[in-house]
Each structure stands twice: as C-alpha cells, then as structure tokens.
C-alpha cells in the first residue's frame, strides 16, 4: 500500500486545486464489517460564524413591502422546484446481500462510516460550491457503485437532504440492481424519445427524499449523450432541484465517460480498493481528467489499523471478515 499512498500524495499536488488540496487524504484504516470496509478521511473544516446584516437606512435599505414581495417570490420558486420532482414513489425492498448498509443495517459500523463521510462532505461545502459529485475509481471492481448507493441513501435518510442518485455508468449499469429495481425507464429512453424533460424519468424511492435516475439499458455510445448540449442543459436543470446529486460514474480507464461527467458535476470522489487499484492506472486515470476537482478518497477494504475492537465495543459482537465489492 505504501506505493499507492505515495502515488496519491504526488497526485494531490498535480490534480487538486490549492483551495481544496488539503481535503484529499488517505488513511489505511480497516473496518472489520463484512458489509462495508470504507476508511474515510476528508477535511473537516472549522465552522465559521456568518452574519448578514440588512441595512435599515440608506440606499441599500429594503422597504418592508419589498421584503414581503421578495419572500413570496422565493416561496413560489421553492414550491415549483418541489413540485417538479414530485414523482410517484417506487417501492424498494433492499436485500441484505446488496450491502447497502445505510439502508439495511443502520446501526452497523459501515453505516456509521457513511454518516461520517456525509457529514464531512456537507462541511466541505462551506469552502466551495458543491451540490453534485461523481464517484469513480481507476478500474472496475473497486466498489464505486456500492459507495455511491450508500452515500446517497445516507444523505437522504439521515440528513433529510433532497438527493438525486444517478446511474451514470451507461456502459455497465449495475446501480439499479443494487436496489432490486428492474426495467425502469431511464436515460436511454429519454435520449431516444422526444421528451425534453429529464425529470420525467426520475423515480422517487419509498417516499424518502431520494430520487433515482436509472440508465435504463446499456448504451453503445454513451459519450454521445454525455457530450451533447441537450443532456448538459437537461441535467443542469434537473440537478438544480436537489440539494445533492450523486453520480455513479464509470471507472477512469479505459473509457472517457468519467471525464465527460467531471465537466457536469462539482467534484469527484475517488474509490480505491486495496489490492485491486494498480498505481500506474490510478495515476494515468487522474491525469486524463481535464477537470478532476477531487474532493476526497474512500479506501475500500483497507488494511486494519487499530480499529479491530471498535465494532465489538459499540455495535455488538465482532464478525469475521468477508469480501466487500
């Protein structure tokens, strides 16, 4: 792992902008839960108190009637935004085998790790504009889809944030299967049809503040969709209706889709699985991104370091280790 950490350290300087550079760190800490072993360390900025003072006199003062009108306008805008994403709920029954621990095992250590990640992402927004991010990896089988699903569920279920989860890997869509969903119309249906409103293909899950945009069927040329002005406009309009948008994007190699997604979202969360991610592939993948906008790294199946008794002390009897995907 030392070679991997050294490579990531070098890439911090090359790929991360100065204002967010300190938020990219990796900690090889293990989680002994078979459901999820994500060791997460993002910057946790100190909160700053902000106070906005409305002038009571002078040229910048706002009359009371104007304040009332402005408030009414904002209420109408908020109501329309809420109505735009009010779609019929899709009932989801997630199995324990899905490893969506944020849904099926809320008291597990894995679920707690995702709550910590969600909290740190929320705090990170205090330093930069960020309402959307993609989750990617250097190659396949590093757990990016599992991380995407768990963090989206966490943001919606535990933080109450209106969250949109996007199945952005149009080559190999597997996110819908994770939720036990089959045959839902998605991006491919929207692209093939005349409907310009992408939100018509968004499905609300179990009445939670969580919406899901599936890929539908696998696409032969997804880059044609992702680089189109039609999709860029539709995606921006739809994402503006949510507090968070999480995109499960393809791996960085060997295709270019993740680079196209990076131009549509505010940040990139990188998933790395110990023993799977080749250092050369990781470096090459990050260097291939025109706008990496890295916000952090999630270590999947990282080596244990002093947390072996944590689950037993706080979440019941420790279980034997198992593979996480």
C-alpha positions as a printed NumPy array, in Angstrom:
array([[  0.   ,   0.   ,   0.   ],
       [  2.929,   2.38 ,   0.563],
       [  3.406,   2.786,  -3.206],
       [ -0.278,   3.604,  -3.568],
       [ -0.192,   6.227,  -0.813],
       [  2.967,   7.803,  -2.284],
       [  1.326,   7.998,  -5.707],
       [ -1.776,   9.63 ,  -4.227],
       [  0.351,  12.104,  -2.313],
       [  2.132,  13.094,  -5.529],
       [ -1.181,  13.44 ,  -7.338],
       [ -2.53 ,  15.793,  -4.679],
       [ -0.162,  18.465,  -5.919],
       [ -0.726,  17.71 ,  -9.604],
       [ -4.517,  17.334,  -9.743],
       [ -6.078,  19.227,  -6.846],
       [ -6.617,  22.963,  -6.854],
       [ -4.997,  24.931,  -3.987],
       [ -8.288,  25.834,  -2.313],
       [ -9.263,  22.18 ,  -1.783],
       [ -5.864,  20.486,  -1.804],
       [ -5.873,  19.789,   1.927],
       [ -9.118,  17.842,   1.645],
       [ -7.526,  14.933,  -0.254],
       [ -6.079,  12.489,   2.245],
       [ -5.951,   8.744,   2.596],
       [ -5.983,   6.764,   5.812],
       [ -5.361,   2.994,   5.631],
       [ -7.805,   2.224,   8.437],
       [ -9.711,  -1.048,   8.378],
       [-13.339,  -1.713,   9.135],
       [-13.99 ,  -5.292,  10.282],
       [-17.567,  -5.317,   9.   ],
       [-18.199,  -7.744,   6.116],
       [-20.835,  -5.397,   4.777],
       [-18.615,  -2.377,   4.282],
       [-14.978,  -1.509,   4.936],
       [-14.568,   2.085,   3.877],
       [-11.901,   4.112,   5.673],
       [-12.678,   7.732,   5.011],
       [-10.767,  10.887,   5.732],
       [-11.82 ,  14.18 ,   4.225],
       [-11.006,  17.581,   5.57 ],
       [-13.31 ,  18.676,   8.365],
       [-13.063,  22.482,   8.232],
       [-13.666,  24.52 ,  11.33 ],
       [-17.118,  26.133,  11.267],
       [-17.2  ,  29.868,  10.754],
       [-19.994,  32.061,  12.058],
       [-21.517,  34.182,   9.323],
       [-23.884,  37.049,   9.939],
       [-25.766,  39.002,   7.312],
       [-26.933,  42.451,   8.355],
       [-29.767,  44.126,   6.486],
       [-29.286,  47.937,   6.383],
       [-32.174,  49.784,   7.98 ],
       [-31.433,  53.092,   6.287],
       [-29.561,  54.478,   3.331],
       [-29.516,  53.486,  -0.354],
       [-29.179,  49.748,   0.425],
       [-32.132,  49.616,   2.798],
       [-35.071,  47.487,   1.62 ],
       [-38.594,  48.624,   2.416],
       [-40.849,  46.167,   4.246],
       [-43.251,  45.709,   1.282],
       [-40.294,  44.831,  -0.941],
       [-39.146,  42.236,   1.607],
       [-42.602,  40.665,   1.581],
       [-42.64 ,  40.515,  -2.228],
       [-39.164,  39.004,  -2.327],
       [-40.167,  36.397,   0.255],
       [-43.269,  35.493,  -1.755],
       [-41.192,  35.09 ,  -4.924],
       [-38.804,  32.724,  -3.151],
       [-41.725,  30.694,  -1.781],
       [-43.19 ,  30.297,  -5.281],
       [-39.825,  29.231,  -6.704],
       [-39.354,  26.68 ,  -3.931],
       [-42.872,  25.317,  -4.433],
       [-42.342,  24.879,  -8.165],
       [-38.994,  23.173,  -7.596],
       [-40.571,  20.755,  -5.126],
       [-43.451,  20.036,  -7.481],
       [-41.064,  19.349, -10.352],
       [-39.583,  16.338,  -8.583],
       [-42.814,  15.001,  -7.067],
       [-42.971,  11.699,  -8.936],
       [-44.84 ,   8.537,  -7.889],
       [-42.861,   6.551,  -5.341],
       [-41.255,   3.272,  -6.349],
       [-41.371,   0.724,  -3.547],
       [-37.943,  -0.767,  -2.965],
       [-37.11 ,  -3.837,  -0.904],
       [-33.364,  -3.899,  -0.473],
       [-31.864,  -7.243,   0.481],
       [-29.061,  -7.613,   2.996],
       [-26.92 ,  -9.144,   0.24 ],
       [-26.948,  -5.803,  -1.577],
       [-24.566,  -4.387,   1.065],
       [-26.49 ,  -1.137,   1.151],
       [-25.743,  -0.932,   4.864],
       [-27.057,   2.621,   5.134],
       [-30.468,   1.113,   4.299],
       [-30.395,  -2.407,   5.724],
       [-28.022,  -2.104,   8.718],
       [-28.328,   1.454,  10.079],
       [-26.632,   0.54 ,  13.381],
       [-23.602,  -1.101,  11.783],
       [-20.116,   0.347,  11.733],
       [-20.282,   0.52 ,   7.932],
       [-23.389,   2.734,   8.09 ],
       [-21.676,   4.952,  10.656],
       [-18.716,   5.371,   8.301],
       [-21.038,   6.64 ,   5.581],
       [-22.671,   9.067,   8.013],
       [-19.193,  10.399,   8.817],
       [-18.474,  10.798,   5.107],
       [-21.78 ,  12.601,   4.513],
       [-21.073,  14.974,   7.402],
       [-17.635,  15.815,   6.081],
       [-18.944,  16.373,   2.574],
       [-21.548,  18.741,   3.979],
       [-18.896,  20.642,   5.919],
       [-16.693,  20.796,   2.846],
       [-19.418,  22.776,   1.112],
       [-18.54 ,  25.644,   3.407],
       [-15.292,  26.092,   1.479],
       [-16.515,  25.72 ,  -2.092],
       [-19.631,  25.471,  -4.241],
       [-20.611,  21.814,  -4.305],
       [-24.058,  20.336,  -4.846],
       [-23.094,  17.452,  -7.098],
       [-20.265,  14.946,  -7.311],
       [-19.392,  11.741,  -9.095],
       [-17.956,   8.59 ,  -7.529],
       [-15.354,   6.888,  -9.698],
       [-12.364,   4.549,  -9.488],
       [ -9.281,   3.763, -11.522],
       [-10.545,   0.36 , -12.753],
       [-13.589,  -1.892, -12.247],
       [-14.352,  -3.86 ,  -9.05 ],
       [-13.236,  -1.169,  -6.602],
       [-16.661,  -0.617,  -5.03 ],
       [-17.655,   2.742,  -6.522],
       [-21.274,   1.679,  -7.118],
       [-21.651,   0.427,  -3.55 ],
       [-20.221,   3.684,  -2.22 ],
       [-22.496,   5.774,  -4.487],
       [-25.619,   3.984,  -3.297],
       [-24.717,   4.124,   0.389],
       [-23.745,   7.793,   0.444],
       [-26.92 ,   8.805,  -1.446],
       [-29.117,   6.836,   0.977],
       [-27.268,   8.393,   3.913],
       [-27.713,  11.958,   2.652],
       [-31.433,  11.384,   2.125],
       [-32.337,   9.145,   5.07 ],
       [-30.189,  10.515,   7.883],
       [-29.607,  14.128,   6.82 ],
       [-33.012,  14.724,   5.221],
       [-31.417,  16.217,   2.112],
       [-33.321,  16.096,  -1.164],
       [-30.939,  13.801,  -3.043],
       [-30.739,  12.604,  -6.637],
       [-28.834,   9.386,  -7.355],
       [-27.792,   8.958, -10.995],
       [-26.798,   5.676, -12.636],
       [-24.087,   7.316, -14.698],
       [-22.184,   4.215, -15.825],
       [-24.025,   3.821, -19.111],
       [-21.654,   1.106, -20.345],
       [-22.27 ,  -1.262, -17.427],
       [-25.236,  -0.032, -15.347],
       [-25.47 ,  -2.009, -12.086],
       [-26.823,   0.532,  -9.609],
       [-30.478,  -0.335, -10.289],
       [-29.736,  -3.983,  -9.478],
       [-28.315,  -2.904,  -6.125],
       [-31.748,  -1.547,  -5.206],
       [-33.541,  -4.55 ,  -6.665],
       [-35.041,  -2.484,  -9.478],
       [-35.702,  -3.901, -12.939],
       [-36.951,  -2.428, -16.17 ],
       [-37.255,   1.202, -15.094],
       [-37.099,   3.689, -17.995],
       [-34.091,   5.944, -17.759],
       [-31.508,   7.891, -19.682],
       [-31.625,   5.697, -22.76 ],
       [-35.409,   6.151, -23.038],
       [-35.087,   9.914, -22.636],
       [-32.344,  10.102, -25.266],
       [-34.274,   8.023, -27.786],
       [-37.542,   9.912, -27.286],
       [-38.755,  13.425, -27.95 ],
       [-39.338,  14.32 , -24.285],
       [-37.055,  17.183, -23.264],
       [-37.869,  16.942, -19.546],
       [-35.34 ,  14.578, -17.982],
       [-37.145,  14.7  , -14.635],
       [-39.958,  12.592, -16.149],
       [-37.553,   9.651, -15.945],
       [-36.675,  10.183, -12.274],
       [-38.213,   7.823,  -9.708],
       [-38.714,   8.502,  -6.003],
       [-37.727,   5.616,  -3.72 ],
       [-40.07 ,   4.595,  -0.888],
       [-41.303,   8.126,  -0.281],
       [-37.895,   9.189,   1.075],
       [-36.238,  12.408,  -0.123],
       [-34.262,  10.171,  -2.5  ],
       [-34.797,  10.136,  -6.244],
       [-33.185,   7.77 ,  -8.727],
       [-32.351,   8.344, -12.395],
       [-31.543,   4.928, -13.903],
       [-29.545,   4.365, -17.044],
       [-32.154,   2.027, -18.47 ],
       [-30.495,  -0.256, -20.964],
       [-26.735,  -0.205, -21.532],
       [-25.771,   2.26 , -24.271],
       [-23.391,   1.532, -27.126],
       [-22.164,   5.122, -27.384],
       [-22.852,   6.864, -24.057],
       [-20.279,   9.563, -24.809],
       [-22.662,  10.83 , -27.484],
       [-25.223,  11.515, -24.759],
       [-22.825,  12.937, -22.185],
       [-21.134,  15.416, -24.509],
       [-24.387,  16.685, -26.039],
       [-25.689,  20.172, -25.296],
       [-29.163,  18.662, -24.897],
       [-28.101,  16.473, -21.984],
       [-25.913,  19.149, -20.366],
       [-28.869,  21.547, -20.255],
       [-31.364,  18.917, -19.067],
       [-29.018,  17.603, -16.362],
       [-28.25 ,  21.105, -15.043],
       [-31.953,  21.985, -14.847],
       [-32.797,  18.767, -13.051],
       [-29.841,  18.836, -10.617],
       [-30.768,  22.391,  -9.623],
       [-33.925,  20.997,  -7.981],
       [-31.918,  18.917,  -5.476],
       [-29.671,  19.638,  -2.54 ],
       [-27.311,  16.82 ,  -3.541],
       [-26.724,  14.936,  -6.8  ],
       [-24.608,  11.768,  -6.624],
       [-23.431,  10.199,  -9.888],
       [-22.158,   6.629, -10.068],
       [-19.834,   7.181, -12.994],
       [-17.665,   4.658, -14.896],
       [-14.054,   3.932, -13.942],
       [-11.481,   6.383, -15.251],
       [ -9.91 ,   3.76 , -17.511],
       [-10.157,   2.823, -20.301],
       [-13.142,   4.979, -21.397],
       [-13.653,   8.754, -21.442],
       [-17.116,   8.948, -19.861],
       [-15.823,   9.905, -16.415],
       [-14.051,  12.897, -17.968],
       [-17.334,  13.995, -19.531],
       [-19.136,  13.62 , -16.197],
       [-16.44 ,  15.674, -14.458],
       [-17.492,  18.661, -16.561],
       [-21.107,  18.314, -15.402],
       [-20.579,  17.917, -11.64 ],
       [-18.885,  19.987,  -8.941],
       [-16.479,  17.371,  -7.621],
       [-15.034,  13.863,  -7.856],
       [-14.869,  11.312,  -5.039],
       [-12.33 ,   8.596,  -5.751],
       [-12.855,   4.987,  -4.611],
       [ -9.746,   2.839,  -4.198],
       [ -9.815,  -0.826,  -3.273],
       [ -6.727,  -2.328,  -1.696],
       [ -5.153,  -4.997,  -3.857],
       [ -7.163,  -4.008,  -6.945],
       [ -6.097,  -0.491,  -7.909],
       [ -2.821,  -0.51 ,  -9.896],
       [ -0.731,   2.547,  -9.084],
       [  0.018,   3.217, -12.761],
       [ -3.665,   3.005, -13.681],
       [ -4.593,   5.35 , -10.834],
       [ -2.043,   7.97 , -11.89 ],
       [ -2.907,   7.651, -15.563],
       [ -6.627,   7.899, -14.855],
       [ -6.34 ,  11.05 , -12.742],
       [ -4.01 ,  12.685, -15.224],
       [ -6.503,  12.009, -18.008],
       [ -9.177,  14.159, -16.349],
       [ -9.412,  17.684, -17.704],
       [-11.257,  18.876, -14.59 ],
       [-10.613,  16.355, -11.78 ],
       [-11.929,  18.593,  -8.971],
       [-11.032,  15.934,  -6.413],
       [-12.831,  16.264,  -3.087],
       [-11.521,  13.139,  -1.367],
       [-10.668,   9.458,  -1.402],
       [-12.556,   6.484,   0.024],
       [-10.415,   3.454,   0.837],
       [-12.299,   0.184,   0.32 ],
       [-11.084,  -2.948,   2.146],
       [ -8.146,  -1.035,   3.599],
       [ -5.73 ,  -2.762,   5.96 ],
       [ -6.825,  -2.707,   9.581],
       [ -5.039,  -0.279,  11.893],
       [ -6.177,  -0.219,  15.488],
       [ -9.94 ,  -0.476,  14.955],
       [-10.305,  -4.223,  15.438],
       [-12.267,  -3.879,  18.678],
       [-14.398,  -0.914,  17.661],
       [-17.313,  -2.875,  16.265],
       [-17.355,  -5.231,  19.23 ],
       [-17.396,  -2.36 ,  21.721],
       [-20.102,  -0.266,  20.105],
       [-22.112,  -2.374,  17.685],
       [-22.309,  -5.844,  19.198],
       [-20.182,  -8.915,  18.633],
       [-17.444,  -8.602,  16.028],
       [-17.902, -10.705,  12.924],
       [-15.344, -12.397,  10.776],
       [-14.017, -10.569,   7.777],
       [-15.563, -11.052,   4.372],
       [-15.056,  -9.644,   0.918],
       [-16.62 ,  -6.293,   0.078],
       [-17.297,  -5.4  ,  -3.525]])
